[in-house]
Amino acid sequence: MALNVLGILDAVVSHAMASGHFERVNQHEPENPPGHGLTAAVWANRVTPVRSSGLSSLSVLLTFNVRLFAPMIQNPPDEIDPNMLAAVDTLCAAYSGDFTLGGLLRSVDLLGAHGQPLDVLAGYIQQDGAKYRVMTISLPVVVNDLWTEVA
């Protein structure tokens, strides 16, 4: 079985697009400044085998980064974090509520049974001279029976 990365990526991106929080949602880590308003970007970060694999196939933990970007220069600045946290809340609720992303995978590893749990880290980045507030969701998902083991 091959990794349905496009289907899984589309499901993750669809949740962001359906949230209504973002001006744009990219399916890659942006190389250029994301622009004005709230932007989301989704990209794969890590692929790791999981211990709950079967005797003849290997299951994997696929971790996505879902990064939210907001320009630091906007008014009022006191609304930047609350707006971002509202978007984070909507996305985390969607990932919890659509636990298998429409049947594409075993589960979103919310509590970290196979490593790092669903996690959100806030920070800042500088891109082309502009400073952005970012919140990065680490989204771990478990895909069953991905690779066949052959002796």
CORWO-V455902 format. One record per residue. N is the residue number from 0. RES is the residue in one letter. PHI is phi in radians with two decimals (none if undefined). Layout:
n->N res->RES phi->PHI
n->N res->RES phi->PHI
This chain:
n->0 res->M phi->none
n->1 res->A phi->-1.74
n->2 res->L phi->-1.19
n->3 res->N phi->-1.47
n->4 res->V phi->-1.11
n->5 res->L phi->-1.16
n->6 res->G phi->-1.13
n->7 res->I phi->-1.17
n->8 res->L phi->-1.05
n->9 res->D phi->-1.05
n->10 res->A phi->-1.14
n->11 res->V phi->-1.14
n->12 res->V phi->-1.13
n->13 res->S phi->-1.04
n->14 res->H phi->-1.09
n->15 res->A phi->-1.15
n->16 res->M phi->-1.14
n->17 res->A phi->-1.28
n->18 res->S phi->-1.18
n->19 res->G phi->1.38
n->20 res->H phi->-1.56
n->21 res->F phi->-2.01
n->22 res->E phi->-1.25
n->23 res->R phi->-2.65
n->24 res->V phi->-2.29
n->25 res->N phi->-1.69
n->26 res->Q phi->-1.76
n->27 res->H phi->-2.83
n->28 res->E phi->-1.31
n->29 res->P phi->-1.20
n->30 res->E phi->-1.63
n->31 res->N phi->-2.00
n->32 res->P phi->-0.97
n->33 res->P phi->-1.26
n->34 res->G phi->1.81
n->35 res->H phi->-1.67
n->36 res->G phi->1.38
n->37 res->L phi->-1.58
n->38 res->T phi->-2.15
n->39 res->A phi->-2.11
n->40 res->A phi->-2.36
n->41 res->V phi->-2.19
n->42 res->W phi->-2.66
n->43 res->A phi->-1.26
n->44 res->N phi->-2.04
n->45 res->R phi->-2.77
n->46 res->V phi->-2.25
n->47 res->T phi->-2.41
n->48 res->P phi->-1.09
n->49 res->V phi->-1.99
n->50 res->R phi->-1.21
n->51 res->S phi->-1.49
n->52 res->S phi->-1.11
n->53 res->G phi->-1.44
n->54 res->L phi->-1.32
n->55 res->S phi->-2.09
n->56 res->S phi->-2.58
n->57 res->L phi->-1.94
n->58 res->S phi->-1.69
n->59 res->V phi->-2.30
n->60 res->L phi->-1.76
n->61 res->L phi->-1.89
n->62 res->T phi->-1.92
n->63 res->F phi->-1.83
n->64 res->N phi->-1.73
n->65 res->V phi->-2.08
n->66 res->R phi->-1.80
n->67 res->L phi->-1.75
n->68 res->F phi->-2.11
n->69 res->A phi->-2.47
n->70 res->P phi->-1.06
n->71 res->M phi->-1.32
n->72 res->I phi->-1.67
n->73 res->Q phi->-2.75
n->74 res->N phi->-2.09
n->75 res->P phi->-1.39
n->76 res->P phi->-1.12
n->77 res->D phi->-1.18
n->78 res->E phi->-1.64
n->79 res->I phi->-1.07
n->80 res->D phi->-1.13
n->81 res->P phi->-1.03
n->82 res->N phi->-1.14
n->83 res->M phi->-1.17
n->84 res->L phi->-1.16
n->85 res->A phi->-1.11
n->86 res->A phi->-1.17
n->87 res->V phi->-1.04
n->88 res->D phi->-1.05
n->89 res->T phi->-1.08
n->90 res->L phi->-1.18
n->91 res->C phi->-1.12
n->92 res->A phi->-1.13
n->93 res->A phi->-1.14
n->94 res->Y phi->-1.18
n->95 res->S phi->-1.25
n->96 res->G phi->-1.34
n->97 res->D phi->-1.95
n->98 res->F phi->-0.97
n->99 res->T phi->-1.97
n->100 res->L phi->0.84
n->101 res->G phi->1.24
n->102 res->G phi->1.50
n->103 res->L phi->-1.39
n->104 res->L phi->-2.65
n->105 res->R phi->-1.15
n->106 res->S phi->-3.00
n->107 res->V phi->-1.39
n->108 res->D phi->-1.44
n->109 res->L phi->-0.98
n->110 res->L phi->-1.77
n->111 res->G phi->1.35
n->112 res->A phi->-1.05
n->113 res->H phi->-2.10
n->114 res->G phi->2.51
n->115 res->Q phi->-1.22
n->116 res->P phi->-1.33
n->117 res->L phi->-0.90
n->118 res->D phi->-2.59
n->119 res->V phi->-2.25
n->120 res->L phi->-2.16
n->121 res->A phi->-1.66
n->122 res->G phi->-3.07
n->123 res->Y phi->-2.37
n->124 res->I phi->-2.34
n->125 res->Q phi->-1.97
n->126 res->Q phi->-2.43
n->127 res->D phi->0.86
n->128 res->G phi->1.44
n->129 res->A phi->-1.84
n->130 res->K phi->-1.77
n->131 res->Y phi->-2.19
n->132 res->R phi->-1.48
n->133 res->V phi->-2.27
n->134 res->M phi->-2.32
n->135 res->T phi->-1.93
n->136 res->I phi->-1.57
n->137 res->S phi->-1.58
n->138 res->L phi->-1.95
n->139 res->P phi->-1.53
n->140 res->V phi->-2.23
n->141 res->V phi->-1.83
n->142 res->V phi->-1.91
n->143 res->N phi->-1.33
n->144 res->D phi->0.76
n->145 res->L phi->-1.38
n->146 res->W phi->-2.13
n->147 res->T phi->-1.40
n->148 res->E phi->-1.63
n->149 res->V phi->-2.19
n->150 res->A phi->-1.45
